[in-house]
Amino acid sequence: MGEAVDMMHTALKDVELCNLQFCHCVVRSVMCALHLHGKPVPVSAEDVRAHTHLKFDSFEVFAKDWERYILKKFPRGKPENEMVDVCLKIAAARRRYGDGKELEAEAKAAEGSVAMKEAKGLEGKIARAANGIQLVEDQVDVTNKNGKVITREKADKIIAGKRVQLDELNKEMEKHMTTPQYTEAMNKIHAYESYLKDSGLGELMKKKNSEGARLPPVAGYTFEVEALAAVEEIARGLTPCEGCEVVVLSNITFKKLKMPEKLSTEFDAFVVHREQLPEEAGDKDTKTGKDGKVTKDGKAKQDAQKVVRYRVVKVEGWYEVKLNSGDVLLAAGKHMKAKTFLASLDKEVIYENVTPEVKEVYKFPPSVFGDLDGYPATFITLAGPNSALQGHNVPRNLAFPTSMQSLLFQWFLDYMAPTLEPADLIADFSYTPALYERLGEFLMRPDSTEPPESYRDNLFKSVTGLLNSAAKDKILVLPDPLVQAFSRADATLSS
């Protein structure tokens, strides 16, 4: 490994910064696939704060950070890059033509209406009918796997029947498109599309979303495998509760439980203490045939699928794997709400882990979630190429992700900036107290019914919760093997 680091150090001197980021993502994926990683290490709350550019501890702290942030966006009174210039143009268009929030909300509601869902359903049926005709055409005079051939005459009869079906579906679609509900929905969608076109916002937003370097992501699957392997190693070091064993459950979904909207419905890994329950009637006589159908007559061609039942006595750890560290903040809040909901249930929640040989049924009492302290999830993530380039393993902007900073910046230009002249924006920061009071509003959805203040409170609570999680070693980072090589490269590269 030492020789590889020396080779990387030498190569770095001749590579431009943008290419370094690209190379990092590719090489990091390969290293994950080859299991070249260390054990996950906790990131301290102090490190998280030190590497977050915008902090909310107090107005004084925020004011200093915000001034530095804006001065960086407009060095010497000019936009830092083309992306910042696009943001200014978007703000100018919204100030002239209106922000379009009401039109956007109506268009989204229309897209999710019953009339549009029925239309999409009919479109799918029409597409499948047309594909069916083409499939028959493609198999004329072709010997299939059963050794049979579809003649032209037989194909024509099949196609004739399918054309009748297709004509009926087209007539049904034409009739549906004349209904008042469909017409109203389409009018709202077209109104928002016209607003985007007339204001130029459609093209500007497309440019903003496609601007900048597109780095290849670290392969998500290989990273998840490595992260879960680390969880397994942690579990092996735990002492089971009396009469229990410690196991890791991964990719958990409570399929028979309807979770509230906008809450997490799938969980990456639980480390649990489980106790086996007595067999129940029918656990052994259920058999599965080759066709997957369950039978009770003992004539299935496969062996009986064994059913084993467990009760979860304790959830020792709740782990979530995030390839992008910028996803941790919002995910932490969602998992907190999911924990609160699961702990409030009045009955056990069931999770089934099914394999061809055995079906494991886990019963989770609500109390095991209630016993979890504070923010329940421990996150495993990567620091990212920018941190590696600077020679450390601390994710940048973990407590206020770069993507959220971009949303805040655009919202500030749209609604709070006293002017859109760059030279004036860096000359007067008297608006900062009002901006601090309205923090969180940039996260409001167009169709939101919650008061603006609630978004500010939720943002502050999420950041505080994440820092508390870091203080309890609940933010883990898989060390980047390339950090050593990057940290030894020329200082100009790190800058």
C-alpha positions in Angstrom: 0.0 0.0 0.0 2.9 2.4 0.8 4.3 1.9 -2.7 0.9 2.7 -4.2 0.6 5.9 -2.2 4.0 7.0 -3.4 3.0 6.4 -7.0 -0.2 8.3 -6.5 1.7 11.2 -4.8 4.0 11.4 -7.9 1.1 11.3 -10.3 -0.9 14.0 -8.6 1.7 16.7 -9.3 0.8 16.6 -13.1 -3.0 16.4 -12.8 -5.3 19.4 -12.9 -7.8 19.9 -10.0 -11.0 19.1 -12.0 -9.4 15.9 -13.3 -8.2 15.0 -9.8 -11.9 15.0 -8.6 -12.9 12.8 -11.5 -10.0 10.4 -10.9 -10.8 10.2 -7.2 -14.4 9.0 -7.8 -13.3 6.3 -10.2 -10.4 5.1 -8.1 -12.5 5.2 -4.9 -15.1 2.9 -6.5 -12.4 0.4 -7.5 -11.0 0.4 -4.0 -14.4 -0.3 -2.5 -14.8 -3.2 -4.9 -11.4 -4.5 -3.9 -12.2 -4.1 -0.2 -9.4 -1.6 0.3 -10.9 0.3 3.2 -10.5 0.9 6.8 -12.9 0.6 9.7 -15.5 3.4 9.9 -14.3 6.2 12.2 -16.5 8.7 14.0 -16.5 12.4 13.1 -16.6 14.7 16.1 -19.1 17.6 16.4 -16.1 20.0 16.4 -14.9 18.7 13.1 -18.4 18.9 11.6 -18.7 22.5 12.7 -15.1 23.4 11.5 -15.9 22.1 8.0 -19.4 23.7 7.6 -19.3 27.0 5.8 -22.7 28.3 7.1 -23.5 27.9 10.8 -26.6 28.9 12.8 -25.4 28.8 16.4 -26.2 32.5 16.8 -26.9 35.5 14.6 -23.3 36.8 15.2 -21.9 33.5 13.9 -24.3 33.3 10.9 -23.6 37.0 10.0 -19.9 36.4 9.7 -20.3 33.2 7.7 -22.8 34.7 5.4 -20.6 37.7 4.6 -17.7 35.4 3.7 -20.1 33.3 1.6 -21.4 36.3 -0.4 -18.0 37.8 -0.8 -16.8 34.5 -2.3 -19.8 34.4 -4.7 -19.0 37.9 -5.9 -15.2 38.5 -5.8 -14.3 42.1 -6.8 -18.0 42.8 -7.3 -18.5 40.3 -10.1 -20.1 36.8 -10.3 -17.7 34.1 -9.2 -18.6 32.0 -12.3 -21.3 31.4 -14.9 -23.4 29.5 -12.5 -23.7 32.5 -10.2 -24.6 34.7 -13.2 -27.4 32.2 -14.1 -28.7 32.5 -10.5 -28.9 36.3 -10.9 -30.8 35.9 -14.2 -33.3 33.5 -12.6 -33.9 36.0 -9.8 -34.4 38.8 -12.3 -36.9 36.7 -14.3 -38.9 35.8 -11.2 -39.0 39.4 -10.0 -40.3 40.5 -13.4 -42.8 37.6 -14.1 -43.6 36.5 -10.6 -42.2 33.4 -8.8 -44.9 31.1 -10.4 -45.3 29.2 -7.1 -49.1 29.2 -7.4 -49.0 28.0 -11.0 -46.4 25.3 -10.0 -48.5 24.1 -7.2 -51.6 23.9 -9.4 -49.6 22.1 -12.1 -48.3 19.5 -9.7 -51.8 18.9 -8.2 -53.1 18.5 -11.8 -50.4 16.0 -12.7 -51.4 13.9 -9.7 -55.1 14.2 -10.3 -57.4 11.2 -10.9 -58.0 12.4 -14.5 -54.3 12.4 -15.4 -53.7 9.0 -13.7 -56.5 7.5 -15.8 -55.0 9.1 -18.9 -51.6 7.6 -18.1 -53.2 4.2 -17.5 -54.8 4.3 -20.9 -51.6 5.4 -22.5 -49.9 2.4 -21.0 -52.6 0.0 -22.3 -52.4 1.6 -25.8 -48.6 1.2 -25.8 -48.8 -2.4 -24.7 -51.4 -3.2 -27.3 -49.3 -1.7 -30.1 -46.2 -3.6 -28.8 -48.3 -6.8 -28.9 -49.1 -6.3 -32.5 -45.4 -5.7 -33.3 -44.3 -8.8 -31.4 -46.7 -11.0 -33.4 -45.4 -9.5 -36.7 -41.8 -10.2 -35.6 -42.5 -13.9 -35.0 -44.2 -14.7 -38.3 -42.5 -17.8 -39.8 -40.0 -17.9 -36.9 -39.7 -21.2 -34.9 -40.3 -20.6 -31.2 -38.7 -22.4 -28.3 -41.4 -25.1 -28.4 -40.6 -25.8 -32.1 -43.8 -24.2 -33.4 -44.1 -21.7 -36.2 -46.7 -18.9 -36.4 -47.9 -18.8 -40.0 -48.9 -15.6 -41.8 -52.5 -16.6 -41.8 -52.6 -17.3 -38.0 -50.7 -14.1 -37.3 -53.2 -12.0 -39.3 -56.1 -13.4 -37.2 -54.2 -12.6 -33.9 -53.3 -9.1 -35.2 -56.9 -8.4 -36.3 -58.1 -9.1 -32.7 -55.4 -6.9 -31.2 -56.3 -4.1 -33.6 -59.9 -4.2 -32.5 -58.6 -3.9 -28.9 -56.3 -1.1 -29.9 -59.1 0.9 -31.6 -61.3 0.5 -28.6 -58.6 1.9 -26.3 -57.9 4.8 -28.7 -61.7 5.7 -28.7 -61.7 5.4 -24.9 -58.7 7.8 -24.7 -60.3 10.3 -27.1 -63.5 10.3 -24.9 -61.5 10.7 -21.7 -59.6 13.7 -23.2 -62.9 15.6 -23.7 -63.9 15.3 -20.0 -64.0 18.5 -17.9 -61.6 17.0 -15.3 -59.0 16.2 -17.9 -59.3 19.5 -19.7 -59.0 21.4 -16.5 -55.9 19.5 -15.5 -54.2 20.0 -18.9 -55.0 23.8 -18.8 -53.2 24.1 -15.4 -50.2 22.2 -16.7 -50.0 24.3 -19.9 -50.3 27.5 -17.9 -47.2 26.6 -15.9 -45.4 25.5 -19.0 -46.2 28.9 -20.7 -45.0 30.8 -17.6 -41.6 28.9 -17.8 -41.3 29.6 -21.5 -42.4 33.3 -21.5 -40.2 34.1 -18.5 -37.2 32.2 -19.9 -37.0 30.3 -16.6 -37.4 27.0 -18.3 -34.1 27.3 -20.2 -32.3 29.0 -17.2 -33.3 26.2 -14.8 -32.2 23.6 -17.3 -28.9 25.3 -17.7 -28.5 25.6 -13.9 -29.2 21.9 -13.4 -26.7 20.8 -16.1 -24.0 23.4 -15.3 -20.7 22.4 -13.7 -18.6 19.3 -13.6 -20.4 16.0 -13.6 -18.3 13.7 -11.5 -18.8 9.9 -11.7 -20.3 8.7 -8.5 -18.6 6.2 -6.3 -20.3 2.9 -7.1 -23.2 2.8 -4.7 -23.5 -1.0 -4.5 -19.8 -1.5 -3.6 -19.9 1.2 -1.0 -23.1 -0.3 0.6 -21.5 -3.7 0.7 -18.4 -2.3 2.5 -20.5 -0.3 4.9 -22.7 -3.3 5.8 -19.6 -5.4 6.3 -18.4 -2.8 8.8 -21.8 -3.1 10.6 -21.4 -6.9 10.8 -18.0 -6.4 12.4 -19.5 -4.1 15.0 -22.2 -6.6 15.7 -19.7 -9.4 16.3 -18.2 -7.5 19.2 -21.5 -7.1 21.1 -22.6 -9.2 24.1 -26.1 -10.7 23.5 -28.9 -10.2 26.0 -29.7 -13.3 28.1 -31.3 -16.0 25.9 -30.7 -13.9 22.7 -28.3 -13.7 19.8 -27.2 -10.6 18.0 -27.8 -10.4 14.2 -27.8 -7.8 11.5 -30.9 -7.2 9.5 -30.5 -5.3 6.3 -32.8 -3.5 3.9 -35.8 -3.7 6.3 -39.2 -2.8 5.1 -42.3 -3.2 7.2 -44.6 -4.2 4.3 -47.7 -4.7 6.3 -47.4 -1.3 8.0 -48.6 1.9 6.3 -46.1 4.6 7.2 -47.2 8.3 7.2 -46.4 10.2 4.0 -42.9 11.7 3.7 -41.4 9.4 6.4 -38.7 6.9 5.7 -40.2 3.5 4.8 -37.0 1.5 4.3 -34.1 1.1 6.7 -30.6 0.0 5.7 -29.6 -2.0 8.8 -30.7 -2.9 12.3 -28.4 -4.6 14.8 -30.9 -6.5 17.0 -31.0 -8.9 19.9 -33.5 -11.6 19.0 -35.1 -14.5 20.9 -36.6 -17.4 19.1 -40.3 -18.0 19.6 -42.1 -21.3 19.8 -43.4 -22.8 16.6 -46.9 -22.0 15.6 -49.5 -24.3 13.9 -48.8 -24.5 10.2 -45.1 -23.5 10.4 -44.0 -26.8 8.9 -46.8 -27.9 6.6 -46.6 -25.0 4.2 -44.8 -26.1 1.0 -43.7 -24.2 -2.1 -43.9 -25.6 -5.6 -41.6 -24.6 -8.5 -44.2 -22.2 -9.7 -44.0 -20.4 -6.3 -47.5 -21.3 -5.3 -48.1 -22.4 -1.7 -49.8 -25.7 -1.2 -51.0 -27.7 1.8 -51.4 -31.1 0.1 -47.9 -32.3 0.4 -47.5 -32.7 -3.4 -45.2 -29.8 -3.9 -42.0 -30.6 -5.8 -39.7 -28.7 -3.4 -39.1 -29.2 0.3 -41.2 -27.4 2.9 -40.2 -23.8 3.5 -39.3 -23.6 7.1 -40.9 -20.7 9.1 -38.9 -19.4 12.1 -40.3 -16.7 14.4 -38.3 -14.2 16.5 -39.1 -11.4 18.9 -36.7 -8.5 18.9 -35.7 -7.7 22.5 -33.5 -4.8 21.7 -32.4 -2.7 18.8 -28.7 -2.2 19.6 -28.0 -0.1 16.5 -29.8 1.5 13.6 -27.5 2.2 10.6 -28.1 4.2 7.5 -25.7 4.2 4.5 -25.4 7.5 2.6 -23.1 7.6 -0.4 -23.5 11.4 -0.5 -22.8 13.0 2.9 -25.1 15.9 1.8 -28.1 13.6 2.3 -27.4 13.0 6.0 -29.0 16.1 7.4 -32.5 15.6 5.9 -32.4 11.9 6.4 -31.6 12.3 10.1 -34.9 14.3 10.5 -36.9 11.7 8.6 -35.6 8.8 10.6 -36.2 10.6 13.8 -39.9 11.0 12.8 -40.0 7.4 11.7 -38.7 6.3 15.2 -41.3 8.4 16.9 -44.1 6.9 14.8 -42.9 3.3 15.3 -42.6 3.9 19.1 -46.2 5.2 19.2 -47.8 2.1 17.8 -50.1 0.0 20.0 -49.0 -3.4 18.5 -46.0 -5.2 17.3 -44.7 -4.5 13.8 -43.7 -7.4 11.6 -40.7 -7.8 9.3 -40.3 -10.9 7.2 -36.9 -12.0 5.8 -37.7 -14.6 3.1 -35.2 -16.9 1.4 -35.9 -20.0 -0.7 -35.0 -22.2 2.4 -36.5 -20.3 5.3 -38.9 -17.5 6.2 -37.8 -15.5 9.2 -40.6 -13.6 10.9 -39.4 -10.8 13.3 -41.8 -9.1 15.7 -40.7 -5.6 16.8 -42.5 -4.3 20.0 -42.9 -0.5 19.9 -40.9 -0.3 23.1 -37.6 -1.2 21.3 -37.9 1.9 19.2 -38.9 4.0 22.2 -35.7 2.9 24.0 -33.5 4.4 21.3 -31.9 7.7 22.5 -32.3 10.9 20.6 -31.7 10.7 16.9 -31.8 6.9 16.3 -29.7 6.4 13.2 -26.0 6.1 13.0 -24.9 7.2 9.5 -22.1 5.7 7.5 -20.9 8.0 4.7 -17.9 9.1 2.6 -16.0 12.4 2.9 -16.0 13.0 -0.8 -13.4 14.1 -3.3 -13.1 17.7 -2.1 -12.2 16.6 1.5 -9.8 14.0 0.2 -8.1 16.7 -2.0 -7.6 18.7 1.2 -6.1 15.7 3.0 -8.7 14.8 5.6 -11.7 12.5 6.1 -14.3 15.0 7.3 -17.3 15.6 5.0 -17.6 19.2 4.0 -20.8 21.1 4.9 -22.3 18.0 6.7 -24.4 20.2 9.0 -25.6 22.4 6.1 -25.1 20.6 2.8 -23.9 22.4 -0.3 -27.1 21.6 -2.1 -29.1 23.4 0.6 -26.7 26.3 0.5 -27.5 26.7 -3.2 -31.2 26.7 -2.5 -30.7 29.3 0.2 -28.6 31.5 -2.2 -31.2 31.3 -4.9 -34.1 32.0 -2.5 -32.1 35.0 -1.1 -31.7 36.5 -4.6 -35.3 35.9 -5.4 -36.9 37.4 -2.3 -34.4 39.0 0.1 -31.6 40.7 -1.9 -32.2 44.4 -1.9 -30.5 44.6 -5.3 -29.3 42.2 -7.9 -26.2 44.3 -8.7 -23.1 42.3 -7.5 -21.2 45.4 -6.4 -24.1 46.5 -4.2 -24.6 43.0 -2.7 -21.1 43.0 -1.2 -21.3 46.6 0.0 -24.3 46.4 2.3 -25.3 43.6 4.6 -28.0 45.4 6.6 -30.5 42.8 5.4 -28.8 40.0 7.3 -30.9 40.1 10.5 -34.1 39.7 8.4 -32.5 36.8 6.5 -31.6 35.1 9.8 -35.1 35.4 11.1 -36.6 33.9 7.9 -34.1 31.0 7.6 -35.8 27.8 6.6 -38.4 29.4 4.3 -36.2 28.4 1.3 -37.3 24.8 2.0 -41.0 25.6 1.7 -42.8 23.7 -1.0 -45.2 25.5 -3.3 -48.2 23.6 -1.9 -47.1 23.8 1.8 -49.8 24.6 4.4 -47.3 24.8 7.3 -46.4 28.3 8.6 -43.0 29.6 7.5 -41.7 29.7 11.1 -42.0 25.9 11.3 -39.4 25.5 8.6 -36.9 27.7 10.4 -37.5 25.7 13.6 -37.2 22.4 11.8 -33.9 23.5 10.2 -32.4 24.5 13.5 -33.6 21.3 15.2 -32.1 19.2 12.4 -28.7 20.9 12.6 -28.7 20.6 16.4 -29.7 17.0 16.2 -27.0 16.2 13.7 -24.3 17.8 15.9 -25.6 15.9 18.9 -25.4 12.7 16.8 -21.8 13.5 15.9 -21.0 14.1 19.6 -22.3 10.6 20.3 -20.2 9.1 17.6 -23.2 8.5 15.3 -21.6 9.9 12.2 -19.2 7.4 10.8 -16.9 7.9 7.8 -15.2 5.1 5.9 -11.6 6.4 5.7 -10.5 7.4 2.2 -7.4 5.5 1.2 -6.4 8.3 -1.1 -6.3 11.0 1.6 -2.7 10.1 2.5 -1.7 10.5 -1.1 -3.5 13.7 -1.6 -2.3 15.2 1.7 1.3 14.6 0.5 0.8 16.3 -2.8 1.8 19.9 -3.5 0.0 22.5 -1.4 -1.3 24.2 -4.6 -3.4 21.1 -5.3 -5.1 21.2 -1.9 -5.9 24.8 -2.3 
